[in-house]
Amino acid sequence: MLSFGRPALVRPYFGYRNAHRLVLVARALRMGEPRWERSRTVHKLAAMFAQFASHEVPDLSVKLEFAGKDRDPLSVTQVSDGDGYVRFDVDFPASWDPADDPVWEVARLHWRNRNGPQAVDAYVLSPGRNGKLAVISDIDDTIIETGAGSLAKNWRRVLAQMPSEREAVPGAADLYARLGGGSVGDKFPAARRPFFYVSSSPWNLFDYLVAFQKQHGLPQGPLLLRDWDFNRATLGHHGHAAHKGEAIRHLTEFYPDLRFALIGDDTQADALAFAAAVAAHPGRIVAVLIRQAPGAGISAEEQAALDAISAAGVPLWHGPSFAVGADFLDQVGFTTGGETASIVAAIDDAKASKSPNPV
């Protein structure tokens, strides 16, 4: 169980890039490979404990190598910080235009431990030149039922249930498959419309959440999770909204040619973050969908945020079932395949009508 005696490994998280810049986070740890095929409760608890009891490795030198067709390899070295994080935010020496369609590209991370040289693949999402629309989605109570309104209930599920045992939000997989528009690419296919997932969950849950997404057929995409500090600034609804708002701001600036659909729920003040994004990035948010989670209420502040989204002319859906959300997509012009000419036209029509009422 103890990880302190294990050799250092590097756990890469999903990266992403545009034509000029690559962002990728990894973590240097002493831990074993996660195993999620557990049946006995004690083994489940042990598996989850291992994710949180890992021993961070500071001051580990990690080299990223990234190459593409007809390009010289990019090589950059960073050193892990006190919490084991290795952060690559790299400007390309020249424009590295992406392929026409979204694709997962592969970088390689290299380091040394007591067993000698080590390497691991790291996946980097390239949204492609042809795409005009991407999706930014929350996780808790948006794609996975967590009971996030109840901290005790949520952590009981996290600690005692494996990814295959967790319940997906009804209708989420079908809705996201439709939003994704099918997969493209041969060797490492990606959703036609790129997905980014933003959550206040800690980075320790990355492997768990990716396993859940695979189990339920949800589109894969970079996860923008959070370093947990146990203070009032990061815990609570306003901490969640601040993290998500910053992530949305970063992605809209990182991909200036993309418009975004935002999907969340009403357990962690997503409405506040989404309303702020609509105000800060006019014309860049094409639709907002907020699921009404069971037992969750909506505050006067959150209702004001929903009203502001509607008043800005951004199509808004707020309801209990993602099956209704599919009807909403029909009305605002989201097509299953192809690209976004009809979407943009429908959004412009919706703005022109300035209807204040959610669908």
Order of alpha helices (4+ residues) and beta strands (2+ residues): beta-beta-beta-alpha-beta-beta-beta-beta-beta-beta-beta-alpha-alpha-beta-beta-beta-alpha-beta-alpha-beta-alpha-beta-alpha-beta-alpha-alpha
